[in-house]
Amino acid sequence: MNRAQSDSIGVILLVAVISLTITTTGVVVLTEWQSGIDQGPVASIDSEITPINVTLGHRGGDVLYPQNTTIHLIGADEEISLDEPLEPGTSLSREFDRLDGTIELLVVYDPR
């Protein structure tokens, strides 16, 4: 009777060791994979759009540089280019011909 209990404990320990090994390997692989992904700048942008004006406020995060950041107004077929870096605490305002309908603001980072 003592032997059955030893076999059960051995199986439980073996399953625990295998589970721990698989979990550790998965964590290492996912960490390496995540570190290999080139992520662009992270910024908090507030926007205000009126029919004739678009204002963007950089509330925090990384600086957005003109050479790799473009701002699109989808639905208005307009594109905003930055003249100088957009730093946290600064804002940018652009006037347009009258904007009608629904407008979507898209900030694109292109590292090329």
C-alpha positions as CSV (number, residue, x, y, z in Angstrom):
1,M,0.0,0.0,0.0
2,N,2.8,2.4,0.7
3,R,4.1,2.0,-2.9
4,A,1.0,3.5,-4.5
5,Q,1.3,6.7,-2.6
6,S,5.0,7.0,-3.7
7,D,4.0,6.5,-7.3
8,S,1.4,9.2,-7.1
9,I,3.7,11.7,-5.5
10,G,6.4,10.9,-8.1
11,V,3.9,11.6,-10.9
12,I,2.7,14.8,-9.4
13,L,6.3,16.1,-8.9
14,L,7.2,15.1,-12.5
15,V,4.2,16.9,-13.9
16,A,5.1,20.0,-11.8
17,V,8.7,20.0,-13.1
18,I,7.6,19.6,-16.7
19,S,5.0,22.4,-16.3
20,L,7.5,24.7,-14.7
21,T,10.0,24.0,-17.5
22,I,7.4,24.7,-20.2
23,T,6.2,27.9,-18.5
24,T,9.8,29.2,-18.0
25,T,10.7,28.5,-21.6
26,G,7.5,30.3,-22.8
27,V,8.3,33.4,-20.8
28,V,11.8,33.6,-22.1
29,V,10.7,33.1,-25.7
30,L,7.9,35.8,-25.4
31,T,10.3,38.2,-23.7
32,E,12.9,37.8,-26.4
33,W,10.2,38.2,-29.1
34,Q,8.8,41.4,-27.5
35,S,12.2,42.9,-27.2
36,G,12.9,42.3,-30.9
37,I,9.9,44.3,-32.0
38,D,10.8,47.8,-33.0
39,Q,8.2,50.1,-31.4
40,G,7.9,53.7,-32.3
41,P,7.5,56.6,-30.0
42,V,4.7,56.6,-27.5
43,A,2.9,59.9,-27.0
44,S,-0.3,61.2,-25.5
45,I,-2.0,63.4,-28.1
46,D,-5.2,65.5,-27.6
47,S,-7.0,66.8,-30.6
48,E,-9.6,69.4,-31.3
49,I,-11.1,69.6,-34.7
50,T,-13.4,72.4,-35.9
51,P,-14.7,72.9,-39.4
52,I,-11.8,75.2,-40.2
53,N,-9.1,74.3,-37.7
54,V,-7.2,71.3,-36.3
55,T,-5.3,71.6,-33.0
56,L,-3.1,68.9,-31.6
57,G,-1.7,69.0,-28.1
58,H,1.2,66.8,-27.1
59,R,0.4,65.9,-23.4
60,G,3.3,63.6,-22.7
61,G,5.6,60.8,-23.9
62,D,8.2,60.8,-26.6
63,V,9.1,63.7,-28.9
64,L,7.5,63.3,-32.4
65,Y,10.1,64.3,-35.1
66,P,9.1,65.8,-38.5
67,Q,11.3,63.3,-40.5
68,N,9.3,60.3,-39.4
69,T,5.9,61.5,-38.3
70,T,2.9,62.3,-40.5
71,I,-0.6,63.2,-39.4
72,H,-3.5,62.3,-41.7
73,L,-7.0,63.6,-41.5
74,I,-9.0,60.7,-43.0
75,G,-12.3,61.9,-44.5
76,A,-10.9,65.3,-45.4
77,D,-8.0,64.0,-47.6
78,E,-5.6,66.3,-45.7
79,E,-2.1,65.6,-44.5
80,I,-0.3,67.6,-41.8
81,S,3.5,67.7,-41.9
82,L,5.4,68.8,-38.8
83,D,7.7,71.8,-39.3
84,E,9.6,71.2,-36.1
85,P,9.7,68.4,-33.4
86,L,6.4,68.2,-31.4
87,E,7.6,68.0,-27.8
88,P,5.5,67.3,-24.7
89,G,3.7,70.4,-23.5
90,T,3.5,71.9,-27.0
91,S,0.7,72.2,-29.5
92,L,0.2,72.4,-33.2
93,S,-2.6,74.2,-35.0
94,R,-3.4,74.1,-38.7
95,E,-6.2,75.8,-40.7
96,F,-8.0,74.2,-43.6
97,D,-10.7,74.9,-46.1
98,R,-14.0,74.0,-44.6
99,L,-14.1,70.4,-43.3
100,D,-17.4,68.5,-43.6
101,G,-18.5,65.2,-42.3
102,T,-16.8,62.7,-40.1
103,I,-13.0,63.2,-39.8
104,E,-10.6,60.6,-38.4
105,L,-7.2,61.7,-37.1
106,L,-4.3,59.3,-37.7
107,V,-0.7,59.9,-36.5
108,V,1.7,57.7,-38.4
109,Y,5.3,56.9,-37.4
110,D,7.5,55.8,-40.3
111,P,11.1,55.2,-39.2
112,R,12.5,55.3,-42.7
